[in-house]
Amino acid sequence: MKRMKRMKRIILLSLLIFLTFTIITPISVQAQQEEAVRVEVFAFVDRNGDKLMSQSEGIENTPIILTVGDRSQVKILKEGRVTFSLPYAEVEEVRVEIPYLAIGDESKPRNGVAQIKFRLDPPELPVYLP
Amino acid sequence: MTTKTTFEEYFNFRIDRAQALTPGKKLALTKQMLEEAHQGRVPVGRDQVAQLPVESRSVKAVLAGEPVSIGKARMQATGGTATMLDTVQGLSGGARLGIAIGVLFVFLLIGFFGLRMVFGGKDSDQANEDAQPTPAMSVTPTAPFGGVVLNDTDPGKQESDPASIQIGETSFVLGRGEVDDGVWEPTQAEWLEGTQVRRVIAIPAKMLESPIKLEDILRIRLRSGVSIPYSVVDITAVQRTQIEVLSSLEPSLVVILFDDTATSSRQVVIAKLALSEMDIAEESEQNTYLVSGPVGEINLRERPYGAVVGVLKNGTSVEIQIDVEPVNDGGYKWVRIKTSYGAEGWVVSTYLTELPK
């Protein structure tokens, strides 16, 4: 009889442990998955020609327009970068435009992040003013 | 060759030259050619124009669409085609004699070229290419395009290249300037190729009709049609070796006022992008809505069904915040909005109407 009771306790305890790790845990994981899509925009003049945005190459104070579906938002570039946070669960494609430079590009977020880079070549300047 | 064919060839040549591939650019080019026509410039060949004396009564009448008489024929400009009627009107005896001589001269030329073609001159295609417009009466042929283009240098080629700059009431069409062996030698209004963030422009000082002042708004029109406003922040004389004024990571503009003198300094105007003047509202307009509640106003709430933090009257312009996800609660879709005076909160989306485009 005592053995039977002991067996029941062990089975109940095992069931409790099983439920704890198979049902409760997935709920908390699902809650963590609803994070924002981040759109990172970089715009720079590649003065040293290394194809990367280095310090003192970022374009300043220029309006950037982000368009997602039929909605859009304007932000201003600071030190060559600006970030938009979108809490939508489903963002298929984003479009970013720089009206000042009459350029734009599109990107599809991957793992919650979309990156768009605008790289400009430095102009050839004269050695003295005309 | 008919008038229509000549015009079509000339039009196609202008399209090629201006690289006007979009309907908008073709329309702009058509308007430009119409203006030129009103100034008396008419095509007489694939790449040649003639200058008519616009002060002439007859030319004025044709340009105004009125009937004019030449000898025994009456001509009338009607939508680009001319009709001839058997009516004698208008011109003096001297003019009639001149026209008669001109007509005789034209027939002689036709006969001459006809004989050359028959008796083995150059082949006909080559002869057509070499043919010059016939100088007849008051029509004076000009050098190819010398009289119609406003700038001899090539214009920019990309959408983001500046096409013109407006300073006060004057607009300067910009040519494309290039650096050759470290030297830039503009002869007229030019934009230095490749300068996109700080756009560099040179204008002959003598062409400036009135002085530029601080806080003046200068406008650059890009080839895409976008107008970029700049506000003047500095007007100064710099040494010609101070080329650092040509470079900046801030969206800005530098205008160099140059002249023929060999002085060591130049007057430069520096202007920064005028964000407040920039028309980006049009781009984000699709995000702007008007309040249109059923009782003339709606509540602005702290959160969906939360405390009322304000009342928005119908007609108030609001902007839906793109970075806050709408909430479906109680059968309504709630959106977070911001008003033009800075108030923020939640409203029911049903009571918002999209701004008419």
Chai-1 contact restraints between the chains, C-beta under 6 A:
chainA,res_idxA,chainB,res_idxB,connection_type,confidence,min_distance_angstrom,max_distance_angstrom,comment,restraint_id
A,I59,B,V197,contact,1.0,0.0,6.0,A-B,restraint_1
A,I59,B,L249,contact,1.0,0.0,6.0,A-B,restraint_2
A,E60,B,L249,contact,1.0,0.0,6.0,A-B,restraint_3
A,E60,B,E250,contact,1.0,0.0,6.0,A-B,restraint_4
A,N61,B,E250,contact,1.0,0.0,6.0,A-B,restraint_5
A,T62,B,P251,contact,1.0,0.0,6.0,A-B,restraint_6
A,P63,B,I280,contact,1.0,0.0,6.0,A-B,restraint_7
A,I65,B,E283,contact,1.0,0.0,6.0,A-B,restraint_8
A,D70,B,Q286,contact,1.0,0.0,6.0,A-B,restraint_9
A,R71,B,N287,contact,1.0,0.0,6.0,A-B,restraint_10
A,R71,B,I322,contact,1.0,0.0,6.0,A-B,restraint_11
A,S72,B,S284,contact,1.0,0.0,6.0,A-B,restraint_12
A,S72,B,N287,contact,1.0,0.0,6.0,A-B,restraint_13
A,Q73,B,I322,contact,1.0,0.0,6.0,A-B,restraint_14
A,V74,B,I280,contact,1.0,0.0,6.0,A-B,restraint_15
A,V74,B,S284,contact,1.0,0.0,6.0,A-B,restraint_16
A,S85,B,D323,contact,1.0,0.0,6.0,A-B,restraint_17
A,P87,B,E325,contact,1.0,0.0,6.0,A-B,restraint_18
A,Y88,B,E325,contact,1.0,0.0,6.0,A-B,restraint_19
A,P99,B,I280,contact,1.0,0.0,6.0,A-B,restraint_20
A,Y100,B,P251,contact,1.0,0.0,6.0,A-B,restraint_21
A,L101,B,S160,contact,1.0,0.0,6.0,A-B,restraint_22
A,L101,B,Q196,contact,1.0,0.0,6.0,A-B,restraint_23
A,A102,B,E159,contact,1.0,0.0,6.0,A-B,restraint_24
A,A102,B,S160,contact,1.0,0.0,6.0,A-B,restraint_25
A,A102,B,L222,contact,1.0,0.0,6.0,A-B,restraint_26
A,A102,B,S224,contact,1.0,0.0,6.0,A-B,restraint_27
A,A102,B,V226,contact,1.0,0.0,6.0,A-B,restraint_28
A,L120,B,Q196,contact,1.0,0.0,6.0,A-B,restraint_29
A,P123,B,G194,contact,1.0,0.0,6.0,A-B,restraint_30
A,P123,B,T195,contact,1.0,0.0,6.0,A-B,restraint_31
A,E124,B,V179,contact,1.0,0.0,6.0,A-B,restraint_32
A,L125,B,I243,contact,1.0,0.0,6.0,A-B,restraint_33
A,L125,B,L246,contact,1.0,0.0,6.0,A-B,restraint_34
A,P126,B,V179,contact,1.0,0.0,6.0,A-B,restraint_35
A,P126,B,G182,contact,1.0,0.0,6.0,A-B,restraint_36
A,P126,B,V183,contact,1.0,0.0,6.0,A-B,restraint_37
A,P126,B,W184,contact,1.0,0.0,6.0,A-B,restraint_38
A,V127,B,G182,contact,1.0,0.0,6.0,A-B,restraint_39
A,Y128,B,R240,contact,1.0,0.0,6.0,A-B,restraint_40
A,Y128,B,T241,contact,1.0,0.0,6.0,A-B,restraint_41
A,L129,B,R240,contact,1.0,0.0,6.0,A-B,restraint_42
A,L129,B,I256,contact,1.0,0.0,6.0,A-B,restraint_43
A,L129,B,R266,contact,1.0,0.0,6.0,A-B,restraint_44
A,P130,B,W184,contact,1.0,0.0,6.0,A-B,restraint_45
A,P130,B,P186,contact,1.0,0.0,6.0,A-B,restraint_46
A,P130,B,A202,contact,1.0,0.0,6.0,A-B,restraint_47
A,P130,B,F258,contact,1.0,0.0,6.0,A-B,restraint_48
